[in-house]
Amino acid sequence: MDGKIKYECAVRMWKHGSTGGWHFVSLPKPISKEIREHLKWQEEGWGRMKAIVQIGELKWETAIWFDTKKDTYILPIKAEIRKKGKLHVEEDMTLLLWV
């Protein structure tokens, strides 16, 4: 997959409140609005859009999902990525995103 448009933003990881909850970062609303306005046609089921993400030295192919309750795209951060990158909940980080 080749992402054509690059975004860079400051994000903070959070954990969903359910038991065994997933970890996510929420994209800033202005970036989400721009992506949604111009690239919504690329979305698959449930607002899923393929993406390439980089945090620190880690870069991987993944997907973002549009969360209608938060009115923004969210990016799940798998345990493997959290461990490799030593990423923690409520930690500020810089996210590079290609869609």
N, C-alpha and C positions, 0 to 999 in steps of 0.2 A: 504494500500500500504506500502510495506517495501522497503525503499531505501537501496541499498547494498553498494554503494560507496559514501564516504563522502568527500566533498570539503569545504574548508574554504578560504574566500577571502575578501578583502576590496573592497567595491563598493560605488557608489554615485548615488542617485536617480535623474532621469531627467524626464521632462514632454514633451510629444510629442507636436509639434507645432500646431496641428489642434485645432479648437474650441472644448472646452470641452475635450482636449487631455488627453490620458491615462498617468499614471505615470509608469516608468520602472526603473529597474537597468540592466545594461549590464554586463554580466560575463566577466572576463578577457579573452582575446583571447587565451592564452595558455591552460586555463581550458576548454574553448569551443572546442578548437582543439582536446584535449584529449578525451572529451566526444563524439565528433562527430566521431573520428576515431574508438573508441572502442564500442560505444553504439548506433550508428545511427540506428541499426536494431530495436531499441525500439521506434523510432519516429513514430508518427501517422501522420495524414494529416497536411500539411503546416509546417512540421518540429517540431511539438509539441511533447514534451516528459514529461511524468508525473514526478513529483519531490516532495520532502518534503523540506521545507525551514524554517529556523529559523533566525530571526533578534532580538537580545536582548532576551527577555523572550517569545516572540511570535513565535509559531511554527505551521505551517499549511501545508496541502496538496494542491498542485497547479500544475502548468506546466510551463515549459520554452519553448520558441519558437526559432528556428534558424532564424536569420535575415540575409538574403543573402547580403543586402546592407551594413550592419555593420560587416558582417563576424564573428558574435558571437551570442551566445544565449542571449535572453532578458527575463526578468522576470517581468510580470505586477504586480504592487502593488495596490491592491484595496483600495478604500477610507476607508473601515472599518479597514483594517490593518494599514493604515497611521494614522488614528485617535487613534486606540488602542495603537500603538507604538510611537505616537508623532513623526512621521517621516516627514521630510521636503525635498523639492527639493534642490539639491546641498549639501546635508548633507552626510558626510562620515559615513559609517557604516560597521560592520562586518557581513558577510552573511555565514551561514552554509547551505549547500545544499547536499541532498541525492538523488541519481538517481539510 
